[in-house]
């Protein structure tokens, strides 16, 4: 069919559809019009690829697409898929920063521990006289971790959750100092952790301190490692822009780091719940339950932030390379959106 005849047969329909754009709010009818336009566009691209008709139809189809989706509310699955797909997929690209954050923490924790062993006053400098004196009194009274019972559970939860969320955000935002601020915060927390653990080991309460403190500390400490990864992601985007301009790289680092910090909010809140409502009962808690909480927390963090991102990345590569993929509908829907956003 010649282009002139194609225009003659369809121009009236296209003008009608264009006029309906501003007045028609029926999503079913809009979708029907959009399908017809894409059929016409496909025909025009085949036979008149460089014509004004093709350009016009492409623009009109785009406007219909926007009209259908611009007021569409996000599905509730969008939030669910953030933690199920988007965050772990993102983490595959930041495994190195996560490893560095963990190694920094281990290094500074060792420094804090060694310093505490060789200098008793170091513990007081780091933990504060008030905490040390109160804990020594609790040890004498046979309740070494009584400090976890010193506040009403709800008040304690609100205080701890707010404080730890604030610290996590500081890890992230400190990345704008080319990671120096993030490393400094890791150093401060690592030295404090090393001094804290060593303090109880020198009092013969090392094993008991692990059973008590790491009920919540496993999630809390490892969440800070993840927050450190967010800060390093921002810092690396400044130091190592790769093929992007430094400005574009920085924008990507800020965006990715923010996603990481938002992603660990449930973990930090869970740790605060455990510290406020569970740790205080560690003495009467069955050892099996205590160990279950510690081990389950550790395995979850390893799985979600290391193993699952690797598994998900393999699924993405498989879905991209195979014509027919057996992945679930939610995964394929998310993957298609991800691929479109990266184009």
C-alpha angles and dihedrals in degrees: 000000000000117000093242091056091044089054093046092052096047111023094091092051092049092050090050091050091048091052090051093057095084097039108032115085097167104119094199093053092045090051091050091051090047092054092050091049093050089051090052090045092052090051092048092048089053099049105020104027098161100034129116088242091063092047091050093049092047091054093045093049090050091053091051090049090053091046091055098046108028094084096034111123119230113258117244086242088070090074092043092049090052091069095031099050118353101054097043090044088053091049092061087070093051102047091116093052089048090053092048091049090051093047091049090053093048092048095050092042088056090050091051092048095048092046091051092051094054099036122041092191090059091071091055091048092053103035098030131243094263094057093044094048093046092049092048089053090049090050091053089051091051095250105097095170097043089124087081088061096048096093137048108267097239094046090046091051093051092047096047096042092050093046095048094045088051092050091049091052089049090054088054101043092044087068089082087076087071089269094300093112092047092051090048091054090048089052092051093049094042095052090047091050092048092049092047095052093043092050091062094041090055088054092052093253100107099119092041091050091054092050092048106036099037093058083086099007096073093065094034097051095042090047087058088051088055091046088052088054088055090054092048090050089058093044094048091050087062098041099039111029091164110190094348128085111260091250094051091045090051091051090052092048092050091049095047093044091052091052090052093051092047089048094059095051093096090049093051091047090049091051089051090051091052093047094048102039108021111029092062089065097049092116094059094036118108111252091234092057091046093052091044091058092048096046095040091051092050094046092048092053092048092047098044099042101033116015101035094049089054091049092047092049089054090051090052092051091047092049091050095049100042125070093213117036125188094209117128121271095251092053094049092046091052092045093052091051090048093051092048091051092052095053 
